[in-house]
């Protein structure tokens, strides 16, 4: 699982992140300048958020899927 260091530390959520935290961390991911890596990190950030909201089963299905980034 990739971990992107942000100004708030690793973006992996512990508990439920706020809307502001999510937006800030997503902007930091976008601003890395590496589109392919940014997609991987953004996917993981969204998975962590969904998992914290109780959608873990769906996240597991998504994580098991083959991914392709150009």
C-alpha positions in Angstrom: 0.0 0.0 0.0 1.5 3.4 -1.0 2.0 6.0 1.7 2.3 9.7 0.7 3.8 12.0 3.3 1.8 15.2 3.6 2.0 18.2 5.8 -0.3 16.3 8.2 1.9 13.2 8.1 1.0 10.0 6.2 -2.4 10.3 4.5 -3.7 7.0 5.7 -6.7 7.9 7.8 -7.1 6.9 11.4 -10.8 7.3 12.2 -12.9 9.6 10.0 -11.1 12.5 8.4 -12.8 15.8 8.0 -13.9 17.2 4.7 -11.1 19.8 5.1 -8.5 17.2 5.7 -9.6 15.1 2.7 -9.6 18.2 0.4 -6.2 19.3 1.7 -4.6 15.9 1.3 -6.1 15.5 -2.2 -4.7 18.8 -3.2 -1.3 17.8 -1.9 -1.5 14.6 -4.0 -2.5 16.5 -7.1 0.4 18.9 -6.6 3.0 16.2 -6.6 3.4 16.7 -10.3 3.4 12.9 -11.1 0.0 12.1 -12.6 0.4 8.3 -12.5 1.5 8.2 -8.8 -1.1 10.8 -7.9 -3.8 8.5 -9.2 -2.5 5.6 -7.0 -2.3 7.9 -4.0 -5.7 9.4 -4.6 -7.3 5.9 -5.0 -5.8 4.9 -1.7 -6.9 8.1 0.1 -10.5 7.6 -1.2 -10.3 3.9 0.0 -9.2 4.9 3.4 -12.0 7.5 3.7 -14.6 5.0 2.5 -13.3 2.4 4.9 -13.5 4.8 7.8 -17.2 5.5 6.8 -18.1 1.8 7.0 -17.7 0.8 3.3 -14.8 -1.7 4.0 -16.4 -4.5 2.0 -16.6 -2.5 -1.2 -13.1 -1.2 -0.6 -11.8 -4.7 -0.4 -13.5 -5.5 -3.8 -11.9 -2.4 -5.3 -8.4 -3.2 -3.9 -8.6 -6.7 -5.4 -9.3 -5.4 -8.8 -6.5 -5.1 -11.4 -5.6 -1.5 -12.0 -4.2 0.2 -15.0 -2.7 3.6 -15.0 -1.2 5.0 -18.2 
